[in-house]
C-alpha cells in the first residue's frame, strides 16, 4: 500500500495497491459513500503521479470501497465555494488521472455523483454495475462546474446529455447512463468483478506500446484536432526500435503466448 504525508487519517482514505503491472486506487471513506475531502484530492494527485512515473505499472483501476464509487465532494468543505486552493487541488487530481499514460478503468457501483462523475470521466473506460446511480449536481449548490470536468463530460456524453444533467442535477440509473455514453459497459453486481478481471487480462495480453501510443495520439486529436507530425514520428520510432512488431508477428505465427518487450520510460 502506498501512503501520502497529509496525516494518518488521510493515509487510509485513498489506498493504492500494486499487483504486478496493475495498480488499484481505492477511495476509502465508505461511511460517507466515499465523498472526497480536499486532502483526498491531494492524495489522488500524489498517488497517480507516482504511478505514472513507475514504468512497471501498465494499468490503473479506480474504485470505491464498499458499495459506492464516490458520492462527490464533501459538502462541508464547500461552504465558501470550491474556488482557490480547493479548485487547484481538485483540478490537479483529475488531470493526473486523465494524463496517466496507460489504460485507466473506473469500476463503478452505487453512487457516482458530482466529483465521482468527474473522476470516472477522467478515466479511459467506465465499467458499471447495474446498482449504480449517476448525477452531476452543481445546480443544487450554485456551483459553476470546473471547466476541465465539464469538457470531459461533453466529450464523453455529448452536448445534450451533459446539459440535461447540469441543468437539472437529476440522478439517472445505470441503464440511462449506458444509453447516453457515460459508461461503456453495464453488468449485474455479481458479474462485475469477473468482467473487470477479464478486461484486465485482455489488456495485459495486448501491446502496451499500442495502448500508450494510441492513448497519447487520441488525446492529442481531442486537444489539437489532429495528431502532430512530430508525435507520429516519435511513436513510429518507438515501434521500430521496440521489437514489438517482430515479437507480435513471431508469436502469432508460432501460435505461442506473446512476450511484449516494450516498457514505457
HELIX and SHEET records of a PDB file:
HELIX    1   1 UNK A    8  UNK A   11  1                                   4    
HELIX    2   2 UNK A   30  UNK A   32  5                                   3    
HELIX    3   3 UNK A   38  UNK A   52  1                                  15    
HELIX    4   4 UNK A   75  UNK A   77  5                                   3    
HELIX    5   5 UNK A   84  UNK A   98  1                                  15    
HELIX    6   6 UNK A  115  UNK A  122  1                                   8    
HELIX    7   7 UNK A  138  UNK A  140  5                                   3    
HELIX    8   8 UNK A  147  UNK A  157  1                                  11    
HELIX    9   9 UNK A  159  UNK A  168  1                                  10    
HELIX   10  10 UNK A  174  UNK A  179  1                                   6    
HELIX   11  11 UNK A  189  UNK A  205  1                                  17    
HELIX   12  12 UNK A  208  UNK A  224  1                                  17    
HELIX   13  13 UNK A  229  UNK A  242  1                                  14    
HELIX   14  14 UNK A  244  UNK A  254  1                                  11    
SHEET    1   A 6 UNK A  14  UNK A  19  0                                        
SHEET    2   A 6 UNK A  22  UNK A  27 -1                                        
SHEET    3   A 6 UNK A  59  UNK A  64  1                                        
SHEET    4   A 6 UNK A 104  UNK A 108  1                                        
SHEET    5   A 6 UNK A 125  UNK A 129  1                                        
SHEET    6   A 6 UNK A 185  UNK A 187  1                                        
SHEET    1   B 3 UNK A 111  UNK A 113  0                                        
SHEET    2   B 3 UNK A 133  UNK A 135  1                                        
SHEET    3   B 3 UNK A 172  UNK A 173 -1                                        
END                                                                             
